[in-house]
Amino acid sequence: MDLISGCPFWIIKNGILGVYPTLRENVECEVAIIGGGVSGALIGYRLAEAGIDAVMLDKRDIGTGSTAASTSLLQYETDLTLTELSGRMGEENAVRVYRACRAAVKSIGALARRVKGGDFTGRDSLYLANTRREVAGLKREFELRRKHGFDVSWWTRKRIAGESSLPHHAAIESHDAAEIDAFEFTHAVVRAAAEMRKGLRVFDRTAVTSWKRVDARGAVGKGRSAGGGGGGFVLTTADGFRVKARRLVVAAGYESLNFFRKKPAKCHSTYALVTEPLETRAGWPGERLIWETARPYIYARTTADGRAIIGGYDEEFRDPQRRDALLVAKTGALQRRFGQLFPEIRCDVAFSWTGTFAETKDSLPYIGEAPGRPGIYFALGYGGNGVIFSALAAEIIRAAIVGERNALAELFRFGR
């Protein structure tokens, strides 16, 4: 799938951060990982950390799929509010999801410091009510979060007007958000995983064109457990080389949907722009991340080199050509919205791009083995929380492969 187009800022800003070989021989491993974005990187790191022999394969250069299109706001909130999620899965489980995502923000920060990459910076964020009618619901959301111990503050219209140029009617301020350069972070994590004692073996520009299940003798299997009796999988690349693995992890972003006849998520297109360095930040509420209650919503952040990023105005994905044809119009719409929010800040567009993402009905990813696919572990359907859910997937999949229990696995399992 053509996942991104335009000029994603992170690739241009960072350039080539890592060079990895194309697979040119047959190899064997304990775990094969399809996908070299932030999901595959974090899974590969956790597996290498556990001493598991793993091979990562990506048909592109590392990190240049959907990861490169990320605007990299790290927030524990999902695309459904805690109130909405409680209505779908019960208040107790919804709170567990929000707490897990909050913990993931901290774990990503700790890992970014350990691998020395990603420019992780803790931030506060504002969730803004677009209309007066939304204020009452937002206040209920605030009270529910406060009830369960989330560090939040309530902003009235008066406070918003006093501290920013934003036209919104109320807001929840959250104190556990962050921002990151997901592209640089991915490369730093992959590099650190490759340098471990039993390091991750990484091959990019290596497309997997087919896979089959085999038994312990190498014969094609009938769908029995891949992990038992020495069986597993054989992957074949476009160049005809084979990777034999006892287990398979599919972390190919939204292309993972190709493994399913009945798609567990729908694809959407999103749009983003990054400005030239700002001459002033007049009207911006400190350095907070901002996002809105409107659907489709916009979101915005600043960067370490003094720019602003604004993204959103999502569309249902039909095909790459239709998505790309909207880029100019969507860039113009984002630029106009930026001007409405920050009338004193010039919005000179430096780069703009569009990408594809998948979203499930309850806004949560599917992580783990799918029904009828023993030995294959999926990490898919991330919506607006890609890096956060990638971190959770890495812990859940690592635990499953080493035979440990992870209490969060039930929240994100297939068939939940």
Disulfide bonds with the S-S distance in Angstrom:
none
